[in-house]
């Protein structure tokens, strides 16, 4: 089970985040995904996750995520990652800067029968915004 769960999360990184294939999320994420860190404007479930992927891929079209650590405990996969990309389109109200940015985060995915059913996460958005030239808040 642990290798299968890791493979699901690695496919999420490779196919959705790095290749920008949002349709691949349909095979990896449950329609009723429970996302514990969804934004208030985010749609529920898989469609909300796809909104987030699309927002990042639009703002950083060359985005590349790297798994720095991936640990499995029971039905949960913990992922520590770094993502790098060029800011080419509006991101969270910040106009495109053309700058390179690095975003780091930690996500925990609960994987059941080869499908991500639950998600918790933290991303250093303030650190990324500072790299892109946003004024401090």
C-alpha positions as CSV (number, residue, x, y, z in Angstrom):
1,X,0.0,0.0,0.0
2,X,2.7,2.5,0.9
3,X,4.4,2.2,-2.5
4,X,1.1,2.6,-4.3
5,X,0.2,5.7,-2.2
6,X,3.6,7.3,-2.9
7,X,3.1,6.6,-6.6
8,X,-0.2,8.4,-6.6
9,X,1.3,11.5,-5.0
10,X,4.3,11.3,-7.4
11,X,1.9,11.2,-10.3
12,X,0.2,14.3,-8.9
13,X,3.5,16.1,-8.9
14,X,4.6,14.9,-12.3
15,X,1.4,15.0,-14.3
16,X,-0.7,17.7,-12.7
17,X,1.8,20.1,-11.2
18,X,4.8,19.7,-13.6
19,X,3.1,18.8,-16.8
20,X,0.0,21.0,-16.2
21,X,-2.4,18.2,-17.1
22,X,-5.4,19.1,-15.0
23,X,-7.4,16.2,-16.4
24,X,-4.9,13.8,-14.8
25,X,-6.3,15.0,-11.4
26,X,-9.6,13.1,-12.3
27,X,-7.8,9.8,-11.9
28,X,-5.8,10.8,-8.8
29,X,-8.3,12.8,-6.6
30,X,-11.7,11.8,-5.3
31,X,-14.6,14.0,-6.6
32,X,-15.5,14.7,-2.9
33,X,-12.0,15.4,-1.7
34,X,-11.9,16.9,1.8
35,X,-9.4,19.8,1.6
36,X,-8.7,21.1,5.1
37,X,-6.8,24.1,3.7
38,X,-9.1,25.2,1.0
39,X,-9.6,29.0,0.5
40,X,-13.0,30.5,1.1
41,X,-13.5,31.1,-2.6
42,X,-12.4,27.6,-3.7
43,X,-14.9,25.2,-5.0
44,X,-15.3,22.0,-3.0
45,X,-13.8,18.7,-3.8
46,X,-11.7,17.8,-6.8
47,X,-12.9,20.8,-8.8
48,X,-11.5,23.1,-6.2
49,X,-8.2,21.4,-6.2
50,X,-8.1,21.8,-10.0
51,X,-8.8,25.5,-9.6
52,X,-5.7,25.8,-7.4
53,X,-3.6,23.8,-9.8
54,X,-4.8,26.0,-12.7
55,X,-4.2,29.2,-10.8
56,X,-0.6,28.3,-10.2
57,X,0.0,26.9,-13.7
58,X,-1.4,30.1,-15.2
59,X,0.7,32.4,-13.1
60,X,3.9,30.2,-13.3
61,X,3.6,28.4,-16.7
62,X,7.1,26.8,-16.2
63,X,6.3,25.7,-12.7
64,X,8.3,22.7,-11.6
65,X,7.8,20.9,-8.2
66,X,10.4,18.7,-6.6
67,X,9.6,16.2,-3.8
68,X,12.3,16.8,-1.2
69,X,10.8,14.2,1.2
70,X,8.0,11.8,0.9
71,X,7.0,9.7,3.9
72,X,4.2,7.2,4.3
73,X,2.4,6.3,7.5
74,X,-0.7,4.1,7.2
75,X,-3.0,5.7,4.6
76,X,-1.2,9.1,4.7
77,X,1.6,10.4,2.6
78,X,3.5,13.5,3.8
79,X,5.3,15.5,1.1
80,X,7.8,18.2,1.7
81,X,8.4,20.0,-1.6
82,X,9.8,23.0,-3.4
83,X,8.3,24.6,-6.5
84,X,10.1,27.0,-8.8
85,X,8.8,29.1,-11.7
86,X,8.7,32.4,-13.5
87,X,5.9,34.8,-12.6
88,X,4.2,35.4,-16.0
89,X,0.6,36.2,-15.1
90,X,-1.4,37.7,-12.2
91,X,-1.0,35.8,-8.9
92,X,-3.2,36.6,-5.9
93,X,-3.6,40.2,-7.1
94,X,0.1,40.7,-7.9
95,X,0.7,41.7,-11.6
96,X,3.3,39.6,-13.5
97,X,6.8,40.5,-12.4
98,X,8.8,38.1,-14.7
99,X,10.8,37.2,-11.6
100,X,11.7,33.6,-10.7
101,X,10.2,32.5,-7.4
102,X,10.5,29.5,-5.2
103,X,7.6,28.2,-3.1
104,X,8.1,25.6,-0.4
105,X,5.4,23.6,1.4
106,X,4.3,20.5,3.2
107,X,1.3,18.5,2.3
108,X,-0.3,15.5,3.8
109,X,-2.6,13.4,1.6
110,X,-4.8,10.6,2.7
111,X,-4.9,8.0,0.0
112,X,-7.5,5.2,-0.1
113,X,-7.7,2.6,-2.9
114,X,-5.2,4.6,-5.0
115,X,-7.2,7.9,-4.8
116,X,-6.5,11.0,-2.7
117,X,-9.5,11.6,-0.5
118,X,-8.2,14.1,2.0
119,X,-5.6,16.9,2.1
120,X,-3.9,19.2,4.6
121,X,-1.2,21.6,3.7
122,X,1.0,24.6,4.2
123,X,2.7,26.8,1.6
124,X,5.0,29.7,2.3
125,X,2.9,32.2,0.2
126,X,4.3,35.2,2.0
127,X,7.8,34.2,1.2
128,X,6.9,33.7,-2.5
129,X,5.2,37.1,-2.6
130,X,8.2,38.8,-1.2
131,X,10.4,37.2,-3.9
132,X,8.1,38.4,-6.5
133,X,8.3,42.0,-5.3
134,X,5.0,42.4,-3.4
135,X,5.0,45.0,-0.8
136,X,5.0,43.7,2.8
137,X,1.5,43.3,4.4
